[in-house]
């Protein structure tokens, strides 16, 4: 799930490594991490994913504050606490996948690592 990648340019032999810490930065900074890794053309697509994940998170928070929802506050608090790292991990995987596919489209060789 959190496997790293090593991207190698076929002609110049330039390399880019993405490892464990990259998942943390991609999960926290999302679209800005994609931009930083050399894909400004994917920034808006990545930002759209970031917004969707934020809407999901805050949507659950909004639902939990509605008086019609008969779920105890402690349960909702646990759901929200568990959901934050889960959404960060899902966002990280999405951003790393976008970067991997971007390098693939550019013709770079991809090595697991």
C-alpha positions in Angstrom: 0.0 0.0 0.0 2.8 2.4 0.8 5.4 1.1 -1.6 7.9 3.5 -2.8 8.8 4.3 -6.4 11.9 5.2 -8.3 11.4 7.1 -11.5 14.2 7.1 -14.0 14.4 9.2 -17.2 15.3 7.0 -20.1 17.8 9.4 -21.7 19.2 11.7 -19.0 19.2 9.0 -16.2 17.7 11.6 -13.8 15.9 9.9 -10.9 13.1 10.9 -8.6 12.4 8.8 -5.5 9.1 8.6 -3.7 9.2 6.7 -0.4 7.3 6.5 2.9 7.6 10.1 3.9 6.2 11.1 0.5 2.9 9.6 1.4 2.7 11.8 4.5 3.5 14.9 2.6 1.1 14.0 -0.3 -1.6 13.3 2.3 -1.1 16.6 4.1 -0.4 18.9 1.2 -2.2 17.1 -1.7 -2.3 19.2 -4.8 0.7 21.3 -3.8 2.8 18.2 -3.4 1.8 17.1 -6.9 2.8 20.5 -8.2 6.1 20.4 -6.3 6.9 17.0 -7.8 6.8 18.5 -11.3 3.2 18.2 -12.5 1.6 21.7 -12.5 -0.7 20.6 -15.2 -2.3 18.1 -12.7 -2.7 20.7 -10.0 -6.3 21.5 -10.6 -7.3 17.8 -10.9 -5.5 17.1 -7.6 -7.1 20.2 -6.0 -10.5 18.9 -7.0 -9.8 15.6 -5.2 -8.6 17.6 -2.2 -11.9 19.5 -2.1 -14.0 16.3 -2.5 -12.2 14.7 0.5 -12.6 17.9 2.6 -16.3 18.0 1.7 -16.7 14.4 2.8 -15.0 15.1 6.1 -16.9 18.3 6.9 -20.1 16.7 5.6 -19.8 14.1 8.2 -19.2 16.8 10.8 -22.3 18.7 9.6 -24.4 15.6 9.8 -23.2 14.9 13.3 -24.3 18.4 14.4 -27.9 17.9 13.2 -30.4 17.4 16.1 -32.3 14.8 14.1 -29.4 12.3 14.1 -29.9 10.0 17.1 -26.3 9.0 17.4 -24.4 9.8 20.6 -21.9 12.5 20.5 -19.1 10.3 21.7 -19.6 7.9 18.8 -19.6 10.7 16.3 -16.4 12.1 17.9 -14.7 8.7 17.5 -15.9 8.5 13.9 -14.5 11.9 13.1 -11.2 11.1 14.9 -10.8 7.9 12.9 -11.9 9.5 9.7 -9.2 12.2 9.6 -6.2 9.8 9.2 -8.2 7.6 6.9 -8.9 10.5 4.5 -5.3 11.6 4.7 -4.2 8.1 3.7 -6.7 7.9 0.9 -5.6 11.3 -0.3 -2.0 10.3 -0.2 -2.6 7.2 -2.3 -4.5 9.3 -4.8 -1.8 11.9 -5.1 1.0 9.4 -5.4 -1.0 7.5 -8.1 -1.4 10.8 -10.0 2.4 11.4 -9.8 3.1 7.8 -10.9 0.8 8.1 -13.8 2.2 11.5 -14.8 5.8 10.1 -14.9 4.5 7.1 -16.9 2.9 9.4 -19.5 6.2 11.4 -19.7 8.0 8.2 -20.6 9.9 7.7 -17.5 10.7 4.2 -16.3 9.1 3.2 -13.0 10.8 0.9 -10.5 9.2 -0.3 -7.3 11.3 0.4 -4.4 
